[in-house]
Structure formats: C-alpha cells, structure tokens
Amino acid sequence: MSASEIPHLWRVDGPITLDEVDAVIEAIMTTSDATSPIQVLLIMFDRMDTLDFTSPLETLSIACSPLNDARTKSFDITAVAAKDMTTTDEGIAIQRHVSIAEATKRLSQFDILIVPGGKMDVMMSLAADGNPEFDLLKAFAALPAREEDIERTIVSICTGALILAAAGILNGKQATTSHLALDLLRDACVPAGTTTVVQSRFVDAGLSENGTRIITSGGLSSGFDAVLHLVELRSGIETARGVEKILEHAWRRDEGTVVA
C-alpha cells in the first residue's frame, strides 16, 4: 500500500497529508521487520536420522509468542539439501525448500544453522572438503560477527557434532553427542585442537571468536532438550515451557551444560 492509494484520510484538525501517510507506512514496515521470525537453515542429507531432523523442526515450528498464534511465530525454517529429495535412514523421503547453492548465496540472511545426525559412517563420509553440506557449514561458521543484537547459532543434533568437529568448530569448546559416539567425537576433535567432550543432554558452549553460539546435543530425543534451550534463549522461558507442554516432552533442562 502506498500513500497515493489512500488520499482521503482525515484527523480531527484536518486532512492527513501524503507525507504523514508515508511516515506511518514506514513505521509499520519497520515494526514488522523488527519482529520478523528468526531465520533457521536446517540441513538435510541422505540417511540422516529422521528424529534428528524432525525434533528441531517440530519444536521450532510450535514456538510462537503468544503460543497458538501463527502470526507471532518465532522461527522460520528452511530445509536445505544437495538434492531435491532426501531419504532418511528410516526410508522417509523429504523435499527440500532450497538447494545448497541457493542457500549459500544468501547465507548471511540466516540466524541459525542446524545439523542433524545419522549413523557414524554416514557422518564421517560427509566430513570432508568438497562435500556441499560440509562446505555450507564451514561457510556459515566463518561469517563475520554481527553488529546487531541477534547472534548466529550453530546447533548439532546427536552425531551431527562429528561434522562440527571435523570443521574445527568445536576447538577450545565443550561438546557432546550420542553416548555411542563420545569416543569417536573425541578422536574427531584431535586434529583441530582441544575439545572437552562430555556426556550431557546438551552443551551450550558459548560464543566462538566471531560471535556464533555453538550448541551440541546428545543422542536422539536429546535434540528436543537442546532446541528447547535454543527457544528459551531466543524467545524466553515462558515460550519454551509452552512448547514443552504442547510437545508433551519432559524437558530435561537441568541435565544440559551451559558454559558461562
């Protein structure tokens, strides 16, 4: 809508000028931008674990403030993959929203990158330069620090932490993964430096040097706990508790590790 489309507006002391209408429209647009959803990029790849993908998808999709009002959703999720259709380890086919090439072109527009897990051999095969998923993760991690208040965040679910380790993102940090892959994660972290690997529902390792928050989760259902922590960080504890209730998932909040 433009000022020329509403020429006959009046106030008590006379007609509203076109300049005043333009100012109101600009104020509305500015407010809309300020409250727009946080942009999430959710990586997909063949043989990823279905729950590792759906736990953040479901949790973040529910998060609204107030709850149950789709107009106030906190997160906008974009599924990205190298192929149009991705088949999970459980045989579910999921269509991507965007290609990795397209996501890379507008990577700076995203606030959060989520990496699901899968079988150990799948994850280790992805963790190499030239793999588009691995290159996308490294490019996101290398984005410069933001001047605005909204920090970037990288979240791994379950064995997704193995890819973060290979990219050097966990160097100097605490991290976790599935209890079945803790030793493998320790070994994967060695070439990049020193990482403290712990068994925890999730680990919020704080900020990287360029201001990106690093969160890793334990196995499978731990992804719900890690992403509820993310909801708390971005939308507040009230919203996170509301999402917990809708999910009917007992959030093991106190079993996570948050590095000060």
Buried (B, 14 or more C-beta within 10 A) or exposed (E): EEBEEEEEEEEEEEEBEBEEBEEEBEEEEEEEEEEEBBBBBBBBBBBBBBBBBBBBBBBBBBBBBEBEEEEBBBBBBBBBBBBEEBBBBEEEEBEBBBBBEEBBEEBEEBBBBBBBBBBBEBBBBBBEEEBBBBBBBBBBBEBEEBEEEEBBBBBBBBBBBBBBBBBBBBBBBBBBBBEEBBEBBBEBBEEBEEBBBBBBBBBBBBBBEEEBBBBBBBBBBBBBBBBBBBBBBBBBEEBBBBBBEEBEBEBBBEEBBBEE
